[in-house]
Amino acid sequence: MKDLVTDGLRLALQPEVTATGSARAAAARKLTACFAEADKLMKSAPRGPTAREHLNEGRNRLNKA
């Protein structure tokens, strides 16, 4: 997934002259599919604090110590 997003962003950031329309469209389709899968996974994830929230809690505890 990381490679897919990286390739898509690389294509999106290229100047129009070097990125072909078909390459851009293919990258857009791949990214759309990737984000759709991520949305589906997030819906099926268990409820509760996220990993980011857990990390922030730990950081806050360390800052108070």
mmCIF file as Biopython writes it, N, C-alpha, C and O atoms, coordinates in Angstrom:
data_model
#
loop_
_atom_site.group_PDB
_atom_site.id
_atom_site.type_symbol
_atom_site.label_atom_id
_atom_site.label_alt_id
_atom_site.label_comp_id
_atom_site.label_asym_id
_atom_site.label_entity_id
_atom_site.label_seq_id
_atom_site.pdbx_PDB_ins_code
_atom_site.Cartn_x
_atom_site.Cartn_y
_atom_site.Cartn_z
_atom_site.occupancy
_atom_site.B_iso_or_equiv
_atom_site.auth_seq_id
_atom_site.auth_asym_id
_atom_site.pdbx_PDB_model_num
ATOM 1   N N  . MET A ? 1  ? 0.829   -1.183 0.000   1.0 0.0 1  A 1 
ATOM 2   C CA . MET A ? 1  ? 0.000   0.000  0.000   1.0 0.0 1  A 1 
ATOM 3   C C  . MET A ? 1  ? 0.880   1.255  0.000   1.0 0.0 1  A 1 
ATOM 4   O O  . MET A ? 1  ? 0.571   2.240  -0.672  1.0 0.0 1  A 1 
ATOM 5   N N  . LYS A ? 2  ? 1.983   1.206  0.766   1.0 0.0 2  A 1 
ATOM 6   C CA . LYS A ? 2  ? 2.895   2.348  0.815   1.0 0.0 2  A 1 
ATOM 7   C C  . LYS A ? 2  ? 3.443   2.652  -0.576  1.0 0.0 2  A 1 
ATOM 8   O O  . LYS A ? 2  ? 3.516   3.814  -0.978  1.0 0.0 2  A 1 
ATOM 9   N N  . ASP A ? 3  ? 3.826   1.612  -1.307  1.0 0.0 3  A 1 
ATOM 10  C CA . ASP A ? 3  ? 4.364   1.809  -2.656  1.0 0.0 3  A 1 
ATOM 11  C C  . ASP A ? 3  ? 3.316   2.391  -3.592  1.0 0.0 3  A 1 
ATOM 12  O O  . ASP A ? 3  ? 3.623   3.244  -4.425  1.0 0.0 3  A 1 
ATOM 13  N N  . LEU A ? 4  ? 2.079   1.929  -3.454  1.0 0.0 4  A 1 
ATOM 14  C CA . LEU A ? 4  ? 0.997   2.419  -4.297  1.0 0.0 4  A 1 
ATOM 15  C C  . LEU A ? 4  ? 0.776   3.909  -4.068  1.0 0.0 4  A 1 
ATOM 16  O O  . LEU A ? 4  ? 0.668   4.677  -5.024  1.0 0.0 4  A 1 
ATOM 17  N N  . VAL A ? 5  ? 0.708   4.316  -2.811  1.0 0.0 5  A 1 
ATOM 18  C CA . VAL A ? 5  ? 0.505   5.726  -2.491  1.0 0.0 5  A 1 
ATOM 19  C C  . VAL A ? 5  ? 1.702   6.549  -2.948  1.0 0.0 5  A 1 
ATOM 20  O O  . VAL A ? 5  ? 1.531   7.630  -3.512  1.0 0.0 5  A 1 
ATOM 21  N N  . THR A ? 6  ? 2.903   6.051  -2.713  1.0 0.0 6  A 1 
ATOM 22  C CA . THR A ? 6  ? 4.112   6.773  -3.127  1.0 0.0 6  A 1 
ATOM 23  C C  . THR A ? 6  ? 4.137   6.977  -4.637  1.0 0.0 6  A 1 
ATOM 24  O O  . THR A ? 6  ? 4.418   8.078  -5.110  1.0 0.0 6  A 1 
ATOM 25  N N  . ASP A ? 7  ? 3.841   5.916  -5.401  1.0 0.0 7  A 1 
ATOM 26  C CA . ASP A ? 7  ? 3.827   6.040  -6.860  1.0 0.0 7  A 1 
ATOM 27  C C  . ASP A ? 7  ? 2.757   7.014  -7.318  1.0 0.0 7  A 1 
ATOM 28  O O  . ASP A ? 7  ? 2.990   7.820  -8.219  1.0 0.0 7  A 1 
ATOM 29  N N  . GLY A ? 8  ? 1.593   6.944  -6.705  1.0 0.0 8  A 1 
ATOM 30  C CA . GLY A ? 8  ? 0.502   7.848  -7.076  1.0 0.0 8  A 1 
ATOM 31  C C  . GLY A ? 8  ? 0.853   9.299  -6.795  1.0 0.0 8  A 1 
ATOM 32  O O  . GLY A ? 8  ? 0.597   10.178 -7.618  1.0 0.0 8  A 1 
ATOM 33  N N  . LEU A ? 9  ? 1.440   9.545  -5.635  1.0 0.0 9  A 1 
ATOM 34  C CA . LEU A ? 9  ? 1.837   10.917 -5.313  1.0 0.0 9  A 1 
ATOM 35  C C  . LEU A ? 9  ? 2.955   11.398 -6.227  1.0 0.0 9  A 1 
ATOM 36  O O  . LEU A ? 9  ? 2.973   12.559 -6.637  1.0 0.0 9  A 1 
ATOM 37  N N  . ARG A ? 10 ? 3.878   10.511 -6.542  1.0 0.0 10 A 1 
ATOM 38  C CA . ARG A ? 10 ? 4.969   10.885 -7.454  1.0 0.0 10 A 1 
ATOM 39  C C  . ARG A ? 10 ? 4.393   11.303 -8.809  1.0 0.0 10 A 1 
ATOM 40  O O  . ARG A ? 10 ? 4.812   12.310 -9.380  1.0 0.0 10 A 1 
ATOM 41  N N  . LEU A ? 11 ? 3.444   10.540 -9.314  1.0 0.0 11 A 1 
ATOM 42  C CA . LEU A ? 11 ? 2.825   10.889 -10.596 1.0 0.0 11 A 1 
ATOM 43  C C  . LEU A ? 11 ? 2.033   12.184 -10.498 1.0 0.0 11 A 1 
ATOM 44  O O  . LEU A ? 11 ? 2.060   13.013 -11.408 1.0 0.0 11 A 1 
ATOM 45  N N  . ALA A ? 12 ? 1.331   12.349 -9.388  1.0 0.0 12 A 1 
ATOM 46  C CA . ALA A ? 12 ? 0.514   13.554 -9.229  1.0 0.0 12 A 1 
ATOM 47  C C  . ALA A ? 12 ? 1.366   14.810 -9.144  1.0 0.0 12 A 1 
ATOM 48  O O  . ALA A ? 12 ? 0.932   15.883 -9.563  1.0 0.0 12 A 1 
ATOM 49  N N  . LEU A ? 13 ? 2.577   14.690 -8.604  1.0 0.0 13 A 1 
ATOM 50  C CA . LEU A ? 13 ? 3.437   15.855 -8.432  1.0 0.0 13 A 1 
ATOM 51  C C  . LEU A ? 13 ? 4.329   16.140 -9.634  1.0 0.0 13 A 1 
ATOM 52  O O  . LEU A ? 13 ? 4.992   17.176 -9.683  1.0 0.0 13 A 1 
ATOM 53  N N  . GLN A ? 14 ? 4.348   15.231 -10.601 1.0 0.0 14 A 1 
ATOM 54  C CA . GLN A ? 14 ? 5.156   15.457 -11.802 1.0 0.0 14 A 1 
ATOM 55  C C  . GLN A ? 14 ? 4.542   16.585 -12.623 1.0 0.0 14 A 1 
ATOM 56  O O  . GLN A ? 14 ? 3.326   16.774 -12.618 1.0 0.0 14 A 1 
ATOM 57  N N  . PRO A ? 15 ? 5.385   17.331 -13.326 1.0 0.0 15 A 1 
ATOM 58  C CA . PRO A ? 15 ? 4.832   18.336 -14.230 1.0 0.0 15 A 1 
ATOM 59  C C  . PRO A ? 15 ? 3.947   17.671 -15.287 1.0 0.0 15 A 1 
ATOM 60  O O  . PRO A ? 15 ? 4.170   16.519 -15.659 1.0 0.0 15 A 1 
ATOM 61  N N  . GLU A ? 16 ? 2.961   18.396 -15.755 1.0 0.0 16 A 1 
ATOM 62  C CA . GLU A ? 16 ? 2.018   17.866 -16.742 1.0 0.0 16 A 1 
ATOM 63  C C  . GLU A ? 16 ? 2.718   17.314 -17.984 1.0 0.0 16 A 1 
ATOM 64  O O  . GLU A ? 16 ? 2.243   16.353 -18.589 1.0 0.0 16 A 1 
ATOM 65  N N  . VAL A ? 17 ? 3.827   17.910 -18.358 1.0 0.0 17 A 1 
ATOM 66  C CA . VAL A ? 17 ? 4.514   17.506 -19.584 1.0 0.0 17 A 1 
ATOM 67  C C  . VAL A ? 17 ? 5.035   16.075 -19.480 1.0 0.0 17 A 1 
ATOM 68  O O  . VAL A ? 17 ? 4.985   15.338 -20.465 1.0 0.0 17 A 1 
ATOM 69  N N  . THR A ? 18 ? 5.532   15.665 -18.321 1.0 0.0 18 A 1 
ATOM 70  C CA . THR A ? 18 ? 6.145   14.357 -18.207 1.0 0.0 18 A 1 
ATOM 71  C C  . THR A ? 18 ? 5.161   13.261 -17.802 1.0 0.0 18 A 1 
ATOM 72  O O  . THR A ? 18 ? 5.399   12.086 -18.084 1.0 0.0 18 A 1 
ATOM 73  N N  . ALA A ? 19 ? 4.071   13.625 -17.151 1.0 0.0 19 A 1 
ATOM 74  C CA . ALA A ? 19 ? 3.099   12.618 -16.721 1.0 0.0 19 A 1 
ATOM 75  C C  . ALA A ? 19 ? 2.011   12.497 -17.786 1.0 0.0 19 A 1 
ATOM 76  O O  . ALA A ? 19 ? 1.306   13.463 -18.079 1.0 0.0 19 A 1 
ATOM 77  N N  . THR A ? 20 ? 1.885   11.313 -18.353 1.0 0.0 20 A 1 
ATOM 78  C CA . THR A ? 20 ? 0.866   11.129 -19.386 1.0 0.0 20 A 1 
ATOM 79  C C  . THR A ? 20 ? -0.503  11.029 -18.741 1.0 0.0 20 A 1 
ATOM 80  O O  . THR A ? 20 ? -0.626  10.672 -17.569 1.0 0.0 20 A 1 
ATOM 81  N N  . GLY A ? 21 ? -1.521  11.343 -19.510 1.0 0.0 21 A 1 
ATOM 82  C CA . GLY A ? 21 ? -2.890  11.267 -19.017 1.0 0.0 21 A 1 
ATOM 83  C C  . GLY A ? 21 ? -3.253  9.856  -18.588 1.0 0.0 21 A 1 
ATOM 84  O O  . GLY A ? 21 ? -3.934  9.670  -17.579 1.0 0.0 21 A 1 
ATOM 85  N N  . SER A ? 22 ? -2.800  8.847  -19.356 1.0 0.0 22 A 1 
ATOM 86  C CA . SER A ? 22 ? -3.150  7.478  -19.015 1.0 0.0 22 A 1 
ATOM 87  C C  . SER A ? 22 ? -2.440  7.022  -17.748 1.0 0.0 22 A 1 
ATOM 88  O O  . SER A ? 22 ? -3.021  6.285  -16.952 1.0 0.0 22 A 1 
ATOM 89  N N  . ALA A ? 23 ? -1.194  7.446  -17.545 1.0 0.0 23 A 1 
ATOM 90  C CA . ALA A ? 23 ? -0.468  7.099  -16.322 1.0 0.0 23 A 1 
ATOM 91  C C  . ALA A ? 23 ? -1.128  7.766  -15.127 1.0 0.0 23 A 1 
ATOM 92  O O  . ALA A ? 23 ? -1.248  7.159  -14.063 1.0 0.0 23 A 1 
ATOM 93  N N  . ARG A ? 24 ? -1.548  8.990  -15.292 1.0 0.0 24 A 1 
ATOM 94  C CA . ARG A ? 24 ? -2.219  9.724  -14.222 1.0 0.0 24 A 1 
ATOM 95  C C  . ARG A ? 24 ? -3.558  9.073  -13.890 1.0 0.0 24 A 1 
ATOM 96  O O  . ARG A ? 24 ? -3.918  8.943  -12.720 1.0 0.0 24 A 1 
ATOM 97  N N  . ALA A ? 25 ? -4.282  8.671  -14.910 1.0 0.0 25 A 1 
ATOM 98  C CA . ALA A ? 25 ? -5.581  8.018  -14.689 1.0 0.0 25 A 1 
ATOM 99  C C  . ALA A ? 25 ? -5.396  6.671  -13.997 1.0 0.0 25 A 1 
ATOM 100 O O  . ALA A ? 25 ? -6.175  6.316  -13.112 1.0 0.0 25 A 1 
ATOM 101 N N  . ALA A ? 26 ? -4.376  5.924  -14.394 1.0 0.0 26 A 1 
ATOM 102 C CA . ALA A ? 26 ? -4.108  4.630  -13.762 1.0 0.0 26 A 1 
ATOM 103 C C  . ALA A ? 26 ? -3.736  4.822  -12.298 1.0 0.0 26 A 1 
ATOM 104 O O  . ALA A ? 26 ? -4.187  4.065  -11.438 1.0 0.0 26 A 1 
ATOM 105 N N  . ALA A ? 27 ? -2.920  5.826  -12.011 1.0 0.0 27 A 1 
ATOM 106 C CA . ALA A ? 27 ? -2.543  6.108  -10.627 1.0 0.0 27 A 1 
ATOM 107 C C  . ALA A ? 27 ? -3.765  6.520  -9.815  1.0 0.0 27 A 1 
ATOM 108 O O  . ALA A ? 27 ? -3.916  6.115  -8.662  1.0 0.0 27 A 1 
ATOM 109 N N  . ALA A ? 28 ? -4.628  7.316  -10.410 1.0 0.0 28 A 1 
ATOM 110 C CA . ALA A ? 28 ? -5.842  7.747  -9.720  1.0 0.0 28 A 1 
ATOM 111 C C  . ALA A ? 28 ? -6.741  6.557  -9.407  1.0 0.0 28 A 1 
ATOM 112 O O  . ALA A ? 28 ? -7.320  6.483  -8.323  1.0 0.0 28 A 1 
ATOM 113 N N  . ARG A ? 29 ? -6.860  5.624  -10.352 1.0 0.0 29 A 1 
ATOM 114 C CA . ARG A ? 29 ? -7.684  4.421  -10.109 1.0 0.0 29 A 1 
ATOM 115 C C  . ARG A ? 29 ? -7.099  3.580  -8.984  1.0 0.0 29 A 1 
ATOM 116 O O  . ARG A ? 29 ? -7.830  3.091  -8.123  1.0 0.0 29 A 1 
ATOM 117 N N  . LYS A ? 30 ? -5.777  3.413  -8.991  1.0 0.0 30 A 1 
ATOM 118 C CA . LYS A ? 30 ? -5.126  2.624  -7.940  1.0 0.0 30 A 1 
ATOM 119 C C  . LYS A ? 30 ? -5.301  3.280  -6.580  1.0 0.0 30 A 1 
ATOM 120 O O  . LYS A ? 30 ? -5.598  2.603  -5.596  1.0 0.0 30 A 1 
ATOM 121 N N  . LEU A ? 31 ? -5.117  4.601  -6.517  1.0 0.0 31 A 1 
ATOM 122 C CA . LEU A ? 31 ? -5.274  5.295  -5.250  1.0 0.0 31 A 1 
ATOM 123 C C  . LEU A ? 31 ? -6.717  5.246  -4.760  1.0 0.0 31 A 1 
ATOM 124 O O  . LEU A ? 31 ? -6.963  5.087  -3.565  1.0 0.0 31 A 1 
ATOM 125 N N  . THR A ? 32 ? -7.661  5.380  -5.669  1.0 0.0 32 A 1 
ATOM 126 C CA . THR A ? 32 ? -9.071  5.300  -5.300  1.0 0.0 32 A 1 
ATOM 127 C C  . THR A ? 32 ? -9.383  3.935  -4.713  1.0 0.0 32 A 1 
ATOM 128 O O  . THR A ? 32 ? -10.078 3.837  -3.702  1.0 0.0 32 A 1 
ATOM 129 N N  . ALA A ? 33 ? -8.876  2.880  -5.339  1.0 0.0 33 A 1 
ATOM 130 C CA . ALA A ? 33 ? -9.094  1.525  -4.829  1.0 0.0 33 A 1 
ATOM 131 C C  . ALA A ? 33 ? -8.428  1.342  -3.473  1.0 0.0 33 A 1 
ATOM 132 O O  . ALA A ? 33 ? -8.982  0.696  -2.584  1.0 0.0 33 A 1 
ATOM 133 N N  . CYS A ? 34 ? -7.247  1.907  -3.320  1.0 0.0 34 A 1 
ATOM 134 C CA . CYS A ? 34 ? -6.503  1.804  -2.063  1.0 0.0 34 A 1 
ATOM 135 C C  . CYS A ? 34 ? -7.268  2.499  -0.938  1.0 0.0 34 A 1 
ATOM 136 O O  . CYS A ? 34 ? -7.414  1.937  0.148   1.0 0.0 34 A 1 
ATOM 137 N N  . PHE A ? 35 ? -7.752  3.699  -1.182  1.0 0.0 35 A 1 
ATOM 138 C CA . PHE A ? 35 ? -8.488  4.428  -0.157  1.0 0.0 35 A 1 
ATOM 139 C C  . PHE A ? 35 ? -9.826  3.770  0.142   1.0 0.0 35 A 1 
ATOM 140 O O  . PHE A ? 35 ? -10.281 3.797  1.286   1.0 0.0 35 A 1 
ATOM 141 N N  . ALA A ? 36 ? -10.467 3.178  -0.862  1.0 0.0 36 A 1 
ATOM 142 C CA . ALA A ? 36 ? -11.716 2.455  -0.627  1.0 0.0 36 A 1 
ATOM 143 C C  . ALA A ? 36 ? -11.471 1.259  0.288   1.0 0.0 36 A 1 
ATOM 144 O O  . ALA A ? 36 ? -12.270 0.988  1.184   1.0 0.0 36 A 1 
ATOM 145 N N  . GLU A ? 37 ? -10.375 0.549  0.067   1.0 0.0 37 A 1 
ATOM 146 C CA . GLU A ? 37 ? -10.022 -0.587 0.930   1.0 0.0 37 A 1 
ATOM 147 C C  . GLU A ? 37 ? -9.713  -0.107 2.343   1.0 0.0 37 A 1 
ATOM 148 O O  . GLU A ? 37 ? -10.112 -0.750 3.315   1.0 0.0 37 A 1 
ATOM 149 N N  . ALA A ? 38 ? -9.013  1.006  2.467   1.0 0.0 38 A 1 
ATOM 150 C CA . ALA A ? 38 ? -8.701  1.556  3.789   1.0 0.0 38 A 1 
ATOM 151 C C  . ALA A ? 38 ? -9.984  1.948  4.519   1.0 0.0 38 A 1 
ATOM 152 O O  . ALA A ? 38 ? -10.115 1.700  5.718   1.0 0.0 38 A 1 
ATOM 153 N N  . ASP A ? 39 ? -10.926 2.555  3.806   1.0 0.0 39 A 1 
ATOM 154 C CA . ASP A ? 39 ? -12.211 2.911  4.421   1.0 0.0 39 A 1 
ATOM 155 C C  . ASP A ? 39 ? -12.950 1.671  4.904   1.0 0.0 39 A 1 
ATOM 156 O O  . ASP A ? 39 ? -13.531 1.670  5.990   1.0 0.0 39 A 1 
ATOM 157 N N  . LYS A ? 40 ? -12.925 0.612  4.089   1.0 0.0 40 A 1 
ATOM 158 C CA . LYS A ? 40 ? -13.597 -0.631 4.471   1.0 0.0 40 A 1 
ATOM 159 C C  . LYS A ? 40 ? -12.950 -1.228 5.721   1.0 0.0 40 A 1 
ATOM 160 O O  . LYS A ? 40 ? -13.648 -1.696 6.620   1.0 0.0 40 A 1 
ATOM 161 N N  . LEU A ? 41 ? -11.635 -1.211 5.777   1.0 0.0 41 A 1 
ATOM 162 C CA . LEU A ? 41 ? -10.927 -1.742 6.935   1.0 0.0 41 A 1 
ATOM 163 C C  . LEU A ? 41 ? -11.205 -0.920 8.187   1.0 0.0 41 A 1 
ATOM 164 O O  . LEU A ? 41 ? -11.349 -1.477 9.276   1.0 0.0 41 A 1 
ATOM 165 N N  . MET A ? 42 ? -11.283 0.397  8.041   1.0 0.0 42 A 1 
ATOM 166 C CA . MET A ? 42 ? -11.563 1.250  9.191   1.0 0.0 42 A 1 
ATOM 167 C C  . MET A ? 42 ? -12.955 0.984  9.753   1.0 0.0 42 A 1 
ATOM 168 O O  . MET A ? 42 ? -13.159 1.044  10.965  1.0 0.0 42 A 1 
ATOM 169 N N  . LYS A ? 43 ? -13.916 0.690  8.873   1.0 0.0 43 A 1 
ATOM 170 C CA . LYS A ? 43 ? -15.276 0.399  9.338   1.0 0.0 43 A 1 
ATOM 171 C C  . LYS A ? 43 ? -15.329 -0.905 10.124  1.0 0.0 43 A 1 
ATOM 172 O O  . LYS A ? 43 ? -16.158 -1.056 11.022  1.0 0.0 43 A 1 
ATOM 173 N N  . SER A ? 44 ? -14.455 -1.842 9.794   1.0 0.0 44 A 1 
ATOM 174 C CA . SER A ? 44 ? -14.477 -3.129 10.482  1.0 0.0 44 A 1 
ATOM 175 C C  . SER A ? 44 ? -13.515 -3.168 11.670  1.0 0.0 44 A 1 
ATOM 176 O O  . SER A ? 44 ? -13.430 -4.183 12.362  1.0 0.0 44 A 1 
ATOM 177 N N  . ALA A ? 45 ? -12.796 -2.082 11.911  1.0 0.0 45 A 1 
ATOM 178 C CA . ALA A ? 45 ? -11.847 -2.029 13.028  1.0 0.0 45 A 1 
ATOM 179 C C  . ALA A ? 45 ? -12.615 -1.959 14.343  1.0 0.0 45 A 1 
ATOM 180 O O  . ALA A ? 45 ? -13.688 -1.359 14.410  1.0 0.0 45 A 1 
ATOM 181 N N  . PRO A ? 46 ? -12.071 -2.565 15.375  1.0 0.0 46 A 1 
ATOM 182 C CA . PRO A ? 46 ? -12.761 -2.505 16.670  1.0 0.0 46 A 1 
ATOM 183 C C  . PRO A ? 46 ? -12.815 -1.071 17.190  1.0 0.0 46 A 1 
ATOM 184 O O  . PRO A ? 46 ? -11.928 -0.257 16.933  1.0 0.0 46 A 1 
ATOM 185 N N  . ARG A ? 47 ? -13.882 -0.793 17.927  1.0 0.0 47 A 1 
ATOM 186 C CA . ARG A ? 47 ? -14.027 0.543  18.509  1.0 0.0 47 A 1 
ATOM 187 C C  . ARG A ? 47 ? -13.057 0.702  19.664  1.0 0.0 47 A 1 
ATOM 188 O O  . ARG A ? 47 ? -12.632 -0.277 20.277  1.0 0.0 47 A 1 
ATOM 189 N N  . GLY A ? 48 ? -12.722 1.917  19.945  1.0 0.0 48 A 1 
ATOM 190 C CA . GLY A ? 48 ? -11.819 2.206  21.043  1.0 0.0 48 A 1 
ATOM 191 C C  . GLY A ? 48 ? -10.761 3.190  20.602  1.0 0.0 48 A 1 
ATOM 192 O O  . GLY A ? 48 ? -10.790 3.690  19.477  1.0 0.0 48 A 1 
ATOM 193 N N  . PRO A ? 49 ? -9.838  3.462  21.482  1.0 0.0 49 A 1 
ATOM 194 C CA . PRO A ? 49 ? -8.788  4.433  21.149  1.0 0.0 49 A 1 
ATOM 195 C C  . PRO A ? 49 ? -7.932  3.951  19.980  1.0 0.0 49 A 1 
ATOM 196 O O  . PRO A ? 49 ? -7.672  2.759  19.818  1.0 0.0 49 A 1 
ATOM 197 N N  . THR A ? 50 ? -7.510  4.907  19.184  1.0 0.0 50 A 1 
ATOM 198 C CA . THR A ? 50 ? -6.629  4.585  18.065  1.0 0.0 50 A 1 
ATOM 199 C C  . THR A ? 50 ? -5.191  4.493  18.560  1.0 0.0 50 A 1 
ATOM 200 O O  . THR A ? 50 ? -4.884  4.890  19.684  1.0 0.0 50 A 1 
ATOM 201 N N  . ALA A ? 51 ? -4.334  3.976  17.727  1.0 0.0 51 A 1 
ATOM 202 C CA . ALA A ? 51 ? -2.921  3.886  18.076  1.0 0.0 51 A 1 
ATOM 203 C C  . ALA A ? 51 ? -2.361  5.275  18.336  1.0 0.0 51 A 1 
ATOM 204 O O  . ALA A ? 51 ? -1.550  5.454  19.245  1.0 0.0 51 A 1 
ATOM 205 N N  . ARG A ? 52 ? -2.774  6.243  17.564  1.0 0.0 52 A 1 
ATOM 206 C CA . ARG A ? 52 ? -2.304  7.619  17.752  1.0 0.0 52 A 1 
ATOM 207 C C  . ARG A ? 52 ? -2.730  8.141  19.126  1.0 0.0 52 A 1 
ATOM 208 O O  . ARG A ? 52 ? -1.954  8.818  19.800  1.0 0.0 52 A 1 
ATOM 209 N N  . GLU A ? 53 ? -3.957  7.827  19.541  1.0 0.0 53 A 1 
ATOM 210 C CA . GLU A ? 53 ? -4.420  8.259  20.860  1.0 0.0 53 A 1 
ATOM 211 C C  . GLU A ? 53 ? -3.608  7.596  21.974  1.0 0.0 53 A 1 
ATOM 212 O O  . GLU A ? 53 ? -3.270  8.241  22.967  1.0 0.0 53 A 1 
ATOM 213 N N  . HIS A ? 54 ? -3.299  6.315  21.810  1.0 0.0 54 A 1 
ATOM 214 C CA . HIS A ? 54 ? -2.456  5.626  22.790  1.0 0.0 54 A 1 
ATOM 215 C C  . HIS A ? 54 ? -1.073  6.273  22.875  1.0 0.0 54 A 1 
ATOM 216 O O  . HIS A ? 54 ? -0.545  6.472  23.970  1.0 0.0 54 A 1 
ATOM 217 N N  . LEU A ? 55 ? -0.497  6.598  21.738  1.0 0.0 55 A 1 
ATOM 218 C CA . LEU A ? 55 ? 0.820   7.238  21.728  1.0 0.0 55 A 1 
ATOM 219 C C  . LEU A ? 55 ? 0.775   8.612  22.387  1.0 0.0 55 A 1 
ATOM 220 O O  . LEU A ? 55 ? 1.684   8.975  23.133  1.0 0.0 55 A 1 
ATOM 221 N N  . ASN A ? 56 ? -0.275  9.372  22.115  1.0 0.0 56 A 1 
ATOM 222 C CA . ASN A ? 56 ? -0.404  10.691 22.732  1.0 0.0 56 A 1 
ATOM 223 C C  . ASN A ? 56 ? -0.558  10.583 24.247  1.0 0.0 56 A 1 
ATOM 224 O O  . ASN A ? 56 ? 0.001   11.393 24.986  1.0 0.0 56 A 1 
ATOM 225 N N  . GLU A ? 57 ? -1.312  9.590  24.711  1.0 0.0 57 A 1 
ATOM 226 C CA . GLU A ? 57 ? -1.453  9.373  26.154  1.0 0.0 57 A 1 
ATOM 227 C C  . GLU A ? 57 ? -0.092  9.112  26.781  1.0 0.0 57 A 1 
ATOM 228 O O  . GLU A ? 57 ? 0.247   9.705  27.806  1.0 0.0 57 A 1 
ATOM 229 N N  . GLY A ? 58 ? 0.689   8.226  26.167  1.0 0.0 58 A 1 
ATOM 230 C CA . GLY A ? 58 ? 2.013   7.921  26.674  1.0 0.0 58 A 1 
ATOM 231 C C  . GLY A ? 58 ? 2.909   9.146  26.682  1.0 0.0 58 A 1 
ATOM 232 O O  . GLY A ? 58 ? 3.643   9.381  27.643  1.0 0.0 58 A 1 
ATOM 233 N N  . ARG A ? 59 ? 2.850   9.911  25.632  1.0 0.0 59 A 1 
ATOM 234 C CA . ARG A ? 59 ? 3.663   11.119 25.540  1.0 0.0 59 A 1 
ATOM 235 C C  . ARG A ? 59 ? 3.257   12.113 26.629  1.0 0.0 59 A 1 
ATOM 236 O O  . ARG A ? 59 ? 4.109   12.730 27.267  1.0 0.0 59 A 1 
ATOM 237 N N  . ASN A ? 60 ? 1.952   12.259 26.833  1.0 0.0 60 A 1 
ATOM 238 C CA . ASN A ? 60 ? 1.483   13.173 27.879  1.0 0.0 60 A 1 
ATOM 239 C C  . ASN A ? 60 ? 1.932   12.729 29.263  1.0 0.0 60 A 1 
ATOM 240 O O  . ASN A ? 60 ? 2.312   13.551 30.096  1.0 0.0 60 A 1 
ATOM 241 N N  . ARG A ? 61 ? 1.886   11.409 29.504  1.0 0.0 61 A 1 
ATOM 242 C CA . ARG A ? 61 ? 2.349   10.895 30.793  1.0 0.0 61 A 1 
ATOM 243 C C  . ARG A ? 61 ? 3.838   11.165 30.997  1.0 0.0 61 A 1 
ATOM 244 O O  . ARG A ? 61 ? 4.268   11.523 32.093  1.0 0.0 61 A 1 
ATOM 245 N N  . LEU A ? 62 ? 4.614   10.990 29.937  1.0 0.0 62 A 1 
ATOM 246 C CA . LEU A ? 62 ? 6.055   11.241 30.028  1.0 0.0 62 A 1 
ATOM 247 C C  . LEU A ? 62 ? 6.349   12.726 30.250  1.0 0.0 62 A 1 
ATOM 248 O O  . LEU A ? 62 ? 7.261   13.080 30.998  1.0 0.0 62 A 1 
ATOM 249 N N  . ASN A ? 63 ? 5.573   13.588 29.599  1.0 0.0 63 A 1 
ATOM 250 C CA . ASN A ? 63 ? 5.782   15.034 29.742  1.0 0.0 63 A 1 
ATOM 251 C C  . ASN A ? 63 ? 5.467   15.486 31.160  1.0 0.0 63 A 1 
ATOM 252 O O  . ASN A ? 63 ? 6.086   16.424 31.661  1.0 0.0 63 A 1 
ATOM 253 N N  . LYS A ? 64 ? 4.512   14.831 31.812  1.0 0.0 64 A 1 
ATOM 254 C CA . LYS A ? 64 ? 4.132   15.212 33.173  1.0 0.0 64 A 1 
ATOM 255 C C  . LYS A ? 64 ? 5.129   14.698 34.200  1.0 0.0 64 A 1 
ATOM 256 O O  . LYS A ? 64 ? 5.227   15.239 35.301  1.0 0.0 64 A 1 
ATOM 257 N N  . ALA A ? 65 ? 5.871   13.652 33.840  1.0 0.0 65 A 1 
ATOM 258 C CA . ALA A ? 65 ? 6.805   13.038 34.811  1.0 0.0 65 A 1 
ATOM 259 C C  . ALA A ? 65 ? 8.034   13.873 35.029  1.0 0.0 65 A 1 
ATOM 260 O O  . ALA A ? 65 ? 8.907   13.495 35.810  1.0 0.0 65 A 1 
#
